[in-house]
């Protein structure tokens, strides 16, 4: 049986979510824009889901837009604000963001936008002291993720957004990893644009959320129909939205229980690492400011023989799924750019794995992982 410990990449859909989706895949298959009964039933579903999401995040329903996922939501917010303001503005993000943000910032340069990418500290955190010198008179948007997808490091978004507000700068946060693992209330945190993806919270792939504060003016993203209050053309993914709604409802009931569960698994893993690999590993990212469900660990090549870039593959052969601290590209293995930005050397970065716990993991899964690591690393 496979042990799945890559929940930061994607989670298993909750059975209750799948059950909630099925009627909208089999029985209510009309177009939400149609005026007949089939269409109206789906329109009611979508607006009910919008209200449920708004209630969970403490926003107004009209500030919630349904998208195809986190990547689209990030693109929608960043490009939408940039194009609404016109070329010439200054935009700031960090070098450890998800590619959906980083690549969008680089893309904007083609149109004359001044985009700046700044480095975090050695824990992978952006602080007010790091950000402040980079703000300019014409800075229009700052975008920092709430929690890093590779290390789980959690930024102090409230302080960062407060600095931006004092300068009249809009603030966007990719909260794809933090939703369901810590409290995320955009109004309390001072976030103008917030990104969510359903498949990170036991929902379906292909559906997400973008929160847009009602005071923000941005360009529409998809042109065509008048869906999503004329901001995102295209027939809505009704079944996906039904699944997202159920995922949010489950989170409302069980999030605190989930967080405790993640923390117990993380503590067990850290204890087992210390018992089995003392002085042979390092934890990447922030120790004190990190999510309960993510551990990024490097095994030190100078202390232990580590197959460069091969740990995830060797674990997979033992039916344990984790993410590598590296990415495969054109047949070659490259070290994680995030770890390199944190000051981890290339050889150590290639000896790293990200372990991310989920709702369905058990203590036995942790023990299986540790046993497999010992088989690979301790001869």
N, C-alpha and C positions, 0 to 999 in steps of 0.2 A: 504493500500500500504506500502511495506517495505521501510524503510529508510536505505540505505547502507552507512555506515561510516567506512568501513574497507578496504580502498583502498591501504593501505600499505601491506595488505595480498595479494590482487589481485584486478585488475581493470576490469570493464566491457569492453568487446571488442568493439572497435569503429565500427560503422556500415560500415564506409569506408574501414576499415581493413578487415572485413568479406567479403565485396564485392570483394576486391582485391584477396582474397584467393580462392573464389569459382571456378574460371576456373581451378585451379590446384588440385581441389578435384574432379571435374566432367569431364573435357575435356582433360586436359594434365596430364595424370595419369601414364606416363611411368617412367622408371628409369633414373635418370640423367646421369648415367654411360653408358647407351646404346648409340650406334653409329647412330641409326636411328633418324628420324625427331623428334619423341616424346621426346627422350632423349636429343637431342641437344637443343630443346626449353627450357627444364628445366635447363640445364647447363647454358644457356644464362641468365635465370632468376636469378640463384644463383650468378653468377658473377656480374650482374647488382646490385643486392642487396648488395653484398660485397663493391662495389664502393660507393653506397649510404651511407652505414654505415660508411665507411672510411671517406667520405666527412664530415659527421656530427661530427665525433669525431676528425677530423684533423689528421688522420693517413694515412698510405699506405694500399691499399686493401690487399696486401699480409700479413699484420699484423692482419687481421680479420679472426677469425675462428668461424664457426657456431656450436653450441652445442644444447643440449636439455634443457638448462636453467641455472640459477644461480648456483645451487648446483653442476652440472657437471663442469661448468666453474671454480669454486673455486677448486674443486678436481683436475681438469686438470692442473691448474697453480701450485698449491702447490706440489702435488705428482710429476708432471712432472719435476719441477726444482730439487726437492729432489733426485729423482731417477737418474737424469742426473748427479748430483754431487756425488752420492754415500754416504754411511753412514758416520757419523762422524761430519757432519756440525751442526751448531746451527741455530735454526729457532725461530722467535719471533712473537707473536700475542697478542691480548688483551682478557681479560676475558668477554668482552661484545660483542664479535663477534657473527655472526649467527652460528648455529650448523654446517652448511656446512663447515665452516672454523675450528671451535674449534674441532669438532670430527675428522677432517682430521689431525690436529696437534697431537692429542692424538694417533691416529692410527699409525702415523709415528714412535712413540716410540717403537713399536713392532719390527722395523727394525734397531734399534740402533741410531736413530736420536735424537739429543738433542733439544727438543722443550720447549720453555719457554712461559708461559702465564702471562702477567702482568696486573695490575689493572689500570683503568683510574682514573681521579680525581672525585670529588663529582658531577660534571656536566656530567660525562660520556665521557670526552674528554681525549685523549692521547696527551700530549705535548712533545716537544723536550726534555724538562728537565726530564720528566718521562722516555722517551725512552733511552736517551744517556747512562745512567749507565748500561744498559742491553746489549749493543752491545759488541761483543767479536771479537777477531781476526779471528775466524772461522765462524762468522755469515754469512749465505748465503742468507737468505730471511727474510724480515719483512712484515707482512700482517696486515693492519688496514683498516676497512671499512671507506668509505667516510662519510656516514651518518648512524646513528644507526637506525635499523628497529623498535625499540620500543619507543625511545624517540625523534628521529629526530635530535639528536645532531650531528653537522658537524665538523669533525676533520680538522685541518689545514694540509691537505695532502701535499701541496707544501713544507712546512717547514720540515715535517717529512721525505719526500722522499729526500730532499736536504741533510739532515744529513746522510741518508743511502748512497747516492751517494758519499759523501765525504769519506766514509769508504769502498767503493766498494761493498756495499750490495744491492741486488736486492729488488724491492718494488712491492708488490701486493696490490690492493685495490678492495674490494667488493663494487661496485658502484650501486648495484641493486636498492637501495632506492633513490639515489641522481639523477640518470639520469632522465631528464625531470622536475626536481625541482630546479636545479641549473646548472651552467655551468660545464661540465665534458669534459676536453680535456687532454688526458693522456700525450701528449708531453709537454704541459704547466705545468702540475702538477708533472711531473717527475715520472710517473707511468710506470712500466715495464710490468705489467699484470693487466688487468682491466676486471671486470665481469659485465654482463648486462643480464637481464631477460625480455623477451617480455611482459609477462602478468602483469608486473608492469607499463607498459606504453601503456595500452589499446590495446595490441596485444594478440595473442593466447598463451595458455599454451603449454609447451613442446618444446620451442625454445629459444635460448639465444645466447650470444656472448662472446667470450674470445678474448681480444686484447693481443697479444704477441709482444713486441718490437722486431724488426728485429735483434737486437744484442743479444737477449736472446736465449740460447740453452736449450731445455727441451726435455724430453722423450715423445713419442707419448702416447696417452691415451687409445684409443680403437684400438686393433689389428684386422686386417682382410683385408678389402679392402684398396685402396689407396686414399680414399676421403679426402677432406680438406688438399690437398697437402701432402698426406701420413702421416698426423698427427692424424686423427680421422677416423678409419674405420667405415663403416656403410652407408647405403643408406640415402641420405640427405632428410630432411623433407621439401620438396619443397613448399608445401602449407603454412607451418608455416613460412618459410623464406620469402615467398611473403607477409604474414601478418606483419612480423617484418619490412620488407622494408617499407611498407605503414605506420606503426606506427612511424618509424623514419622520414619519409617525413612529416607527420603531425606535429610531434614535431618541426621540423625545422621551420615550419610556425607559430605554435601557442604556443610554450613553454613559451614565456614571458607573453602572455595573461593568460595561465594556472597558472603560478606562482602568478600573481596578484590576480587571482580568489581564489586560495588557501589561500593567505594571508588575503583577505577580510573575508573569512569564519572563519579562525583561529582567527582573531581579534574580530569578532562578538561572537564567542564561549567564548573567554577569558573575554569579557565584560559581557556576560550573566552569566558566572561562578561567577564573582565578585559581580554582582547584586543579585544573588540568593543564593550563598553559601559563602559569605564573612567570612574569618577566619576559614572556615571549609574544606579547600582543599589546596593542594600544587601541583605545576607543577614540574614534574620530568625531569631531564636533563638540558641542557643549555638554558637559556632564550635568550641570545644574538646570539648564534651560533647554530641555528636549522633550519630545513626545514619549509617552510610555510604550509605544508600539514599535519603535525603530532603534536598532543597534547597528552601528557601522563599525566594524572591527578590522584592523590590519594585523596580520601576523608578521612579526619582525624578521626579515630575511637574514639579518646578522645574528639572530639567536636560534633560528629554526629553518630547516630546509623547506621552502615554500615553492611549489610549482608556479612559475610566473604566469598570472592571468588564467590559470587553469582550475582554481578552487571551485567555482560554480559548476563547471563541467564535471569535475570529479565527484562533487556532491550529488549532482543530478544522476550520475551512474549508480549512486547508492540510493536513489529515489528520494532525495531531499532537495527541494526547490528553494533557492535563495537567489538574490540578485548579486551580480559581481560589482566590484569597485572599478570595473572597467567596461568598455563597450567594444563590440566587434564591428569593424568597419573594413570592407574590402578584403576580408580574409585575415586581417591583422587584429591583434588585441591591443587596445590603447588604454592607458590609465584614466581613471575618472578625472574629468576636468574640475569637478567640485573639490576633490581631495587635493589636487595640485594647487588650487587657489588657497587652500587652508595651510599650505606649506609642507604637505606630505611629499616626500621624494617619490620619484617615478617607480622605483623598484618596490617600495612599500605599498604604494597605491595599487600596484598590480597583484599584491598579496592580500587584498581586502575583499570582504563580503558585506552586504547589507542584509540583515535579518529583520523581517517586519512581521509582527504578530497580528493575528486576526481573531475574530469572535469565536471561531471554531477550533483554534489551536489548543493543545493540552500540554501538561507537564511532560507527558511521554514524548511529544514532538520535540521538545527541547532536549530531552535525553538522547533521542535518536540523532539529532543534529550533532551534539557533542561527541557521541560515539563515533559518528562518521568522520568528524574532524580529527579525532585521535587516530583513527585508522589511516588517514591520509598523511598526517603531519608528524606523528610520533612513531618512529620506526623501532 
